[in-house]
Amino acid sequence: MGALAAEAYAKGDVGLVKKHEQSKDDFLIQEIKDYKLNMFRVAKSILRNDSDAEDAVGESILTAYTALFTLKNRDSFRPWVMKILVRECYKIIKTRSSVDYFDELPDIPVHDADNTQVLWGYVNSLPHEYRSAVVLFYYEDMSIKTIAQTLSLSQGTVKSRLSRGKARLKQLIEKDGGLGYDGF
């Protein structure tokens, strides 16, 4: 319970307590609406499976709801919920069987598809540690510092993974003949 709600509770103002708690719920609902696609994209990049990604997002939302009282600064919601999501994804990886879901990955012909889809396919083919950093940095526009906090890594490790991931992407793209524009 927040300071305002605790003060209202101490005064016996149940209506004010409910109003404060409602505003907390409204805040969470709005933030989840704003970030649900971003959360799914991050989960999918880690888990590589739609149903597992949906499960991870759902569990992360539930965890965020029950732990929202621990969030001290509402401006920190995005990195906070992304960290919850990443931890949930790792938990799913540890608990699921060793079944590979490669049949869910679409076969994208390199020369016929939109470059964005092709690039996403390359990103998904990166090793997990590079893929997470690349998705959070380039697709979610998170800073290196925020990524480091989200993945519980040092900033130097994040920089290394981004550099190696980008180099690996360049190799993959050049191997397949490029994306059809200068840069790769």
C-alpha positions in Angstrom: 0.0 0.0 0.0 1.4 3.4 -1.0 2.0 6.3 1.4 -1.2 8.1 0.4 -3.3 5.0 0.8 -1.7 4.2 4.2 -2.4 7.7 5.4 -6.0 7.5 4.2 -6.4 4.1 5.8 -5.0 5.4 9.1 -7.6 8.2 9.0 -10.4 5.7 8.2 -11.1 7.1 4.8 -12.0 3.9 3.0 -13.2 5.8 -0.1 -9.9 7.6 -0.5 -8.1 4.2 -0.1 -10.2 2.7 -2.9 -9.6 5.8 -5.1 -5.9 5.5 -4.6 -5.9 1.7 -5.3 -8.1 2.3 -8.4 -5.6 4.8 -9.7 -2.9 2.2 -9.3 -5.0 -0.3 -11.3 -5.7 2.3 -14.0 -2.0 3.0 -14.2 -1.1 -0.6 -14.6 -3.8 -1.2 -17.2 -2.7 1.8 -19.3 1.0 0.8 -19.1 0.2 -2.7 -20.1 -1.8 -1.5 -23.1 1.1 0.7 -24.1 3.7 -2.1 -23.8 1.9 -5.4 -24.5 3.2 -5.7 -28.1 6.8 -4.8 -26.9 6.5 -7.4 -24.2 5.4 -10.0 -26.6 8.2 -9.2 -29.1 10.8 -9.5 -26.3 9.3 -12.8 -25.0 9.1 -14.2 -28.6 12.7 -13.3 -29.2 13.7 -15.2 -26.1 11.3 -18.2 -26.2 10.9 -18.4 -30.0 7.4 -19.8 -29.5 4.1 -17.8 -29.6 2.3 -19.8 -26.9 5.2 -19.7 -24.5 5.6 -16.0 -25.2 1.9 -15.4 -24.5 2.3 -17.3 -21.3 5.3 -15.3 -20.3 3.6 -12.0 -20.9 0.5 -13.1 -19.0 2.5 -14.3 -16.0 4.6 -11.1 -16.1 1.4 -9.0 -16.0 0.1 -10.9 -13.1 3.5 -10.6 -11.3 3.6 -6.9 -12.0 0.1 -6.5 -10.7 0.8 -8.2 -7.4 4.2 -6.5 -7.0 3.2 -3.0 -8.2 3.4 -1.7 -4.6 7.2 -2.2 -4.8 7.6 0.1 -7.8 8.9 3.3 -6.3 8.9 5.5 -9.4 6.2 5.1 -12.0 8.6 6.4 -14.7 10.6 3.2 -14.2 7.7 0.9 -15.1 9.0 -0.2 -18.5 12.4 -1.5 -17.4 10.8 -2.9 -14.3 8.1 -4.9 -16.2 10.7 -5.9 -18.9 12.9 -7.4 -16.2 10.0 -9.3 -14.8 9.3 -10.6 -18.3 12.8 -11.6 -19.0 12.9 -13.6 -15.7 9.6 -15.2 -16.5 11.0 -16.2 -20.0 14.1 -17.8 -18.4 11.9 -19.6 -15.9 9.8 -21.0 -18.8 13.0 -22.1 -20.6 14.1 -24.0 -17.5 10.8 -25.7 -16.9 9.8 -26.7 -20.4 10.8 -29.9 -22.0 13.6 -29.9 -24.6 11.2 -29.8 -27.5 12.2 -27.5 -30.3 9.5 -25.5 -32.0 11.2 -24.8 -35.3 8.0 -25.6 -37.2 6.5 -22.3 -35.9 9.3 -20.2 -37.4 8.1 -19.0 -40.9 10.3 -19.8 -43.9 10.9 -16.3 -45.4 12.4 -16.3 -48.8 15.2 -13.7 -48.6 14.6 -12.1 -52.0 10.8 -12.0 -51.9 10.0 -10.7 -48.4 10.0 -7.3 -46.9 13.5 -6.3 -45.6 12.0 -5.8 -42.1 10.7 -9.4 -41.9 14.0 -10.7 -43.4 16.0 -8.8 -40.8 13.7 -10.1 -38.0 14.4 -13.6 -39.2 18.1 -13.0 -39.0 17.8 -11.5 -35.5 15.8 -14.6 -34.4 18.6 -16.8 -35.7 21.2 -15.2 -33.4 22.3 -17.1 -30.3 20.0 -16.2 -27.3 22.5 -14.0 -25.4 23.0 -11.8 -28.5 19.4 -11.9 -29.6 18.1 -10.5 -26.2 20.5 -7.6 -26.2 19.8 -6.8 -29.9 16.0 -6.9 -29.5 16.0 -4.7 -26.4 18.4 -2.2 -27.9 17.3 -1.9 -31.5 13.6 -2.9 -31.3 12.7 -1.6 -27.9 15.0 1.4 -27.9 16.3 0.7 -24.4 19.5 2.2 -23.3 22.6 0.1 -22.5 22.2 0.9 -18.8 18.5 -0.2 -18.8 19.3 -3.4 -20.7 22.1 -4.1 -18.2 19.6 -3.7 -15.3 16.9 -5.7 -17.2 19.1 -8.7 -17.9 21.1 -8.4 -14.7 24.4 -7.9 -16.6 27.1 -5.3 -16.5 27.0 -2.5 -19.1 30.3 -3.8 -20.6 28.7 -7.2 -21.2 25.7 -5.6 -22.9 28.0 -3.6 -25.1 30.0 -6.8 -26.0 26.8 -8.7 -26.8 25.5 -5.9 -28.9 28.8 -5.7 -30.8 29.0 -9.4 -31.4 25.4 -9.7 -32.2 25.7 -6.9 -34.8 28.8 -8.5 -36.3 27.0 -11.9 -36.5 24.0 -10.3 -38.2 26.4 -8.7 -40.7 27.9 -12.1 -41.4 24.5 -13.7 -41.9 23.2 -11.0 -44.2 26.4 -10.9 -46.3 26.4 -14.7 -46.5 22.8 -14.6 -48.0 23.6 -11.8 -50.4 22.4 -8.8 -48.4 19.1 -7.1 -47.9 19.2 -5.0 -51.0 20.4 -1.7 -49.7 23.8 -0.2 -48.8 24.8 -0.9 -45.2 24.9 -4.7 -45.5 
